[in-house]
Amino acid sequence: MFRAPKEDVKPLHLIIAEAALELVPKEIANEPSVVLNARKRGKKPHETLLDITLHYKAMKKLDKWFKRGRPDIIHVSMLLALSSLLNSFNLLRLYIHTINDEVIYVDPSTRIPRNYNRFVGLMEQLLLLGSVPPKASTPLMYVEKMSLKQLVDKIGCSVSVLMHEKGMVMKPLELGEHIAEKMTKGIDICVAVGGFQHGDFEESTLNLFKEKISLYPKPLETWTVISMIINAVENSPRISNIIWGAEGR
């Protein structure tokens, strides 16, 4: 893990907001498909992740089921973010805010399993026990019950951006420079990306962010947006000089 050469450069605070990541809720814990899947894995239903691929029929009984049960979105997004150069140079902080108002804090040194089944097991352990490794004095990931507003306030972001298809359209490199400028001026900036498959953000989320930006006037996958943001910041002159300068280039 590299370190950022300049201590006065602030990291980008990247939030995956309203993430479709949760344990099976009690409302459907006794549904046949949920019970069967849990039994195959030797677990109780409430100890398993909600997954629309496995629990589609049962999930239709849940409120806003269409934006829930997609842990794969979080898996791919975390792999992209944590393996980035931006993270390697200690210039990224990743947070997962779930649809149930739980916040997962992720240490930059965390290595997410590339195997999806192992990732599922890790997230189940995290949501059940509150941290991984359990009871560690400095866990790689831990969970707190917290709203998105409370998270933004706790981070202390002076600038908060919500990526939204109806926001102001901005080219990736323009957004990258916008973010990099704040980072290199010592300004904490939060950028939130939706972590769900369908529907829109909650009204409280839309009201929380005054600055809404779109990289394309049509919906994009969560991991695509995250990849575009990180790549744009890494390639902005302000940040690329730090990264490649540290390599002697």
C-alpha positions, 0 to 999 in steps of 0.5 A: 500500500502506497502513501500519499506523498502530500499530507495536505491533500484530502482523500476523496470520500466515496459513498455508495448510497442506499446500497442494496445490501442487507440480511434477509428481513424477518418479514420473509424469513419463513418463505420457502425459497429463503428457508431452502437457500439458508438450509443448503448453506447450513445457516438460519434465514436471518443469517444470509444476505438478501439476494433477488436472484435467490429470493425474487418471489419472496421479495415481492412482499417487501417494501421497495423490493425492486431496489433491494437484494443486489449484493453483487453491485456492492461486490464489483464496486468495492473491488473497483474502488479498493484496487484503484491507484487512488486508493493505493495512494491513500487518496480514497475513503470508501463508505457503504450506506445501506438501504436500512441506514447502516454504514460500513466503514472500509479501511483502505487496506481491505482486500475484498474477496474476488470470489463472489461466494466468499464475499457473501460470507464476509458480508454476512459475518460483517452485518451479523457481528458488526465488524471483521475481523470480529472483536479486532481493535482495528477492524478492516470493516465495521458497521454503525447504525447511521443515516446518510445525513449523519454520515456526511456530517460525521465526515465533515464534507464541505462539498457534497455531490450526488451522482444523479441521471437528472443532474447537471451533465458534466464530462468525466474529465471535468468532474475529475478536475472539479474533485481534484481541485477540492482535494488538493486545496485541503477541502473534504469532498463527498461523492455519493453513487447509488448502490441499487438497481432500479428506482430513485433515491429517497427524497431525504437523499435528494434533499441532502445534496445540493450539487447533483451531477450526471456523467451521462443523461441515461442511467449507468451501472453503479460500478460504471459510474464509480470507475469513471469517477476514479479514473477521471480523478486519477487522470486530472493533472493535480492528482496524476502529478502526485501519483506519477511524480511519486513513481519518479515519472 
